[in-house]
Amino acid sequence: MIRSLLGFLPWIAYAVLATSDNWRYGAMVGLAIALVLVVLDRRSGKQWDQMVIECSAVVFLTLAIVISLAAPGASFMRYGPALVDGWLALTAWGSLAIRKPFTLGIARSMAPREVWETPVFYRINAVITSVWGTAFVVAGVALAVLLYSAPHATAAVIAVKVIGFAAPAVFTARYPKIVAARYA
């Protein structure tokens, strides 16, 4: 479980380092971490479907760096924390739209092979991915409103980010056990 949460490390680094003045440096550090994770994960035998969040970070952070070079004064980047959650929401909901919930590959690395193709296994991961997607949408909207109305409310931004990550993480840890107990 902890290993699968490492995929969020580039996003966390970006969130911590990207302030209104140095968001491009946060993007560079986050991208470097994402690339290292992808390389290490591939060398260790991970499949691409187990690295959706890391690969999504590579794309987002590359775009952020390109924007920082092409339009260094881009005012919308002050909404960086909200943009991150928006991007992650697109990643989650996009993975559901193509019927490949981003949690499926991660779950396969922790579950026995005989359950991988069962409808229950898919449904559990679709629900978990939906919870993550919803959390990203709610956090993104809350952050956009907060950054618009109180751009220097750092403690509130951190609180929204922590809750927006912790709530679905706790759900992810508990939900499969609840379903397994129900079917036992």
Secondary structure as UniProt FT lines:
FT   HELIX           2..5
FT   HELIX           6..8
FT   HELIX           9..17
FT   TURN            20..22
FT   HELIX           23..43
FT   TURN            44..45
FT   HELIX           48..50
FT   HELIX           52..70
FT   TURN            72..73
FT   HELIX           75..79
FT   HELIX           80..97
FT   TURN            98..99
FT   HELIX           102..108
FT   TURN            109..110
FT   HELIX           113..115
FT   TURN            116..117
FT   HELIX           119..149
FT   TURN            151..152
FT   HELIX           154..183
//
